[in-house]
Amino acid sequence: MSNSSIYQFEAETLKGEKISLENYQGKTLLIVNTASKCGLTPQYEGLEELYQKYHSQGLEILGFPCNQFAGQEPGSSADIEEFCSVNYGVSFPMFAKVDVNGKNAHPLFKHLKKALPGTLTNAIKWNFTKFLIDAEGNPVKRFAPTTEPLSMEEDIQKSLGHA
């Protein structure tokens, strides 16, 4: 396991269960910080579409709700789960709310920001920043919050070995 691999981290699901990211070894991952009350929230639709299309080929999408941007994820884990399911039919794994910036940032997001620095600053600037991770657990590309999920399809296909 290389130092750049994300498999050294664990995260808590919305149901409170701790999961090692090692469980996703051999999969292409898209890790996204999400929010239910954001102008970009409709991206859940495109993320779910990508998940439905590529999950059987090895894609996992991991959603990490975050309330650090204008308080746009105020709900409890149960609220988040219900919102995602009822409004967007989200079937990809969703995790417990995390901080993505600052001293209390989840170690996974500290690692991702270091591996794939942003423009001007490494900080995550808004909800729906997306990180593409290859099948060896290495971060390969960072996408801006405004990048529509379906516009990442070519990069996902490459990572899945379709290019």
DOTORZA-960111 format. One record per residue (C-alpha): residue number from 1; residue in three letters; x, y, z. Coordinates in pm, whole numbers, padded with zeros to 5 digits. Layout:
N
n res xx yy zz
NUM ALA X Y Z
...
// end
This chain:
163
n res xx yy zz
1 MET 00000 00000 00000
2 SER 00162 00326 -00111
3 ASN 00164 00647 00091
4 SER -00062 00810 -00165
5 SER -00322 00532 -00131
6 ILE -00652 00618 00037
7 TYR -00683 00265 00175
8 GLN -00518 00368 00502
9 PHE -00833 00565 00600
10 GLU -01168 00470 00742
11 ALA -01496 00655 00749
12 GLU -01828 00627 00926
13 THR -02144 00553 00728
14 LEU -02471 00740 00780
15 LYS -02576 00442 00994
16 GLY -02274 00492 01224
17 GLU -02075 00193 01101
18 LYS -01697 00237 01060
19 ILE -01571 00117 00721
20 SER -01212 00085 00601
21 LEU -01160 00231 00256
22 GLU -00959 -00087 00193
23 ASN -01301 -00239 00123
24 TYR -01291 -00050 -00208
25 GLN -00956 -00190 -00325
26 GLY -00954 -00257 -00698
27 LYS -01241 -00013 -00761
28 THR -01235 00326 -00931
29 LEU -01371 00576 -00678
30 LEU -01530 00916 -00705
31 ILE -01523 01087 -00364
32 VAL -01754 01388 -00332
33 ASN -01832 01631 -00050
34 THR -02207 01683 -00069
35 ALA -02483 01904 00072
36 SER -02863 01886 00062
37 LYS -02942 02259 00056
38 CYS -02695 02380 -00207
39 GLY -02751 02520 -00555
40 LEU -02537 02230 -00677
41 THR -02746 01964 -00497
42 PRO -02910 01854 -00826
43 GLN -02569 01702 -00911
44 TYR -02685 01405 -00703
45 GLU -02888 01314 -01014
46 GLY -02581 01298 -01242
47 LEU -02377 01118 -00977
48 GLU -02648 00853 -00944
49 GLU -02664 00822 -01324
50 LEU -02287 00759 -01338
51 TYR -02319 00510 -01052
52 GLN -02596 00317 -01228
53 LYS -02403 00313 -01556
54 TYR -02057 00216 -01425
55 HIS -02104 00045 -01087
56 SER -02106 -00302 -01244
57 GLN -01778 -00212 -01418
58 GLY -01603 -00119 -01093
59 LEU -01706 00240 -01008
60 GLU -01796 00335 -00653
61 ILE -01914 00684 -00563
62 LEU -01866 00783 -00200
63 GLY -02066 01081 -00074
64 PHE -01945 01278 00228
65 PRO -02197 01536 00351
66 CYS -02037 01856 00480
67 ASN -02191 02154 00660
68 GLN -01890 02387 00627
69 PHE -02021 02589 00332
70 ALA -02297 02833 00432
71 GLY -02456 02568 00658
72 GLN -02601 02385 00358
73 GLU -02605 02041 00523
74 PRO -02778 02107 00857
75 GLY -02960 01774 00894
76 SER -02889 01460 01091
77 SER -02761 01141 00929
78 ALA -03122 01016 00908
79 ASP -03233 01344 00745
80 ILE -02951 01325 00490
81 GLU -03024 00961 00407
82 GLU -03395 01030 00358
83 PHE -03333 01343 00150
84 CYS -03087 01168 -00084
85 SER -03308 00863 -00126
86 VAL -03644 01036 -00166
87 ASN -03531 01330 -00384
88 TYR -03254 01176 -00594
89 GLY -03280 00798 -00555
90 VAL -02920 00789 -00431
91 SER -02803 00429 -00402
92 PHE -02427 00488 -00374
93 PRO -02267 00483 -00028
94 MET -02316 00795 00181
95 PHE -02107 00864 00488
96 ALA -02156 01060 00810
97 LYS -02111 01436 00796
98 VAL -01746 01547 00794
99 ASP -01539 01863 00786
100 VAL -01329 01890 00470
101 ASN -01129 02199 00568
102 GLY -00967 02327 00886
103 LYS -00806 02155 01181
104 ASN -01099 01914 01222
105 ALA -01098 01806 00857
106 HIS -01141 01432 00808
107 PRO -00796 01272 00747
108 LEU -00916 01142 00408
109 PHE -00985 01497 00288
110 LYS -00653 01625 00428
111 HIS -00486 01352 00222
112 LEU -00687 01426 -00094
113 LYS -00613 01800 -00078
114 LYS -00241 01731 -00036
115 ALA -00235 01476 -00321
116 LEU -00443 01693 -00558
117 PRO -00398 02061 -00470
118 GLY -00661 02306 -00584
119 THR -00619 02627 -00781
120 LEU -00465 02905 -00568
121 THR -00529 02713 -00247
122 ASN -00553 02348 -00147
123 ALA -00872 02414 00048
124 ILE -01196 02272 -00081
125 LYS -01385 02579 -00196
126 TRP -01745 02452 -00199
127 ASN -01981 02155 -00191
128 PHE -01953 01893 -00465
129 THR -01576 01904 -00511
130 LYS -01498 01565 -00665
131 PHE -01187 01345 -00644
132 LEU -01126 01057 -00887
133 ILE -00927 00770 -00735
134 ASP -00775 00488 -00943
135 ALA -00812 00116 -00872
136 GLU -00488 00120 -00667
137 GLY -00630 00386 -00435
138 ASN -00427 00675 -00577
139 PRO -00591 01016 -00626
140 VAL -00567 01101 -00998
141 LYS -00787 01404 -01067
142 ARG -00974 01678 -00882
143 PHE -01288 01834 -01025
144 ALA -01439 02171 -00934
145 PRO -01776 02194 -00757
146 THR -01938 02326 -01075
147 THR -01812 02036 -01289
148 GLU -02123 01844 -01389
149 PRO -02093 01472 -01306
150 LEU -02168 01354 -01660
151 SER -01885 01570 -01798
152 MET -01642 01348 -01600
153 GLU -01751 01036 -01787
154 GLU -01443 01020 -02014
155 ASP -01207 01038 -01713
156 ILE -01409 00770 -01534
157 GLN -01399 00545 -01841
158 LYS -01020 00589 -01865
159 SER -00982 00502 -01499
160 LEU -01198 00193 -01550
161 GLY -00968 00092 -01837
162 HIS -01208 00172 -02127
163 ALA -00980 00414 -02309
// end
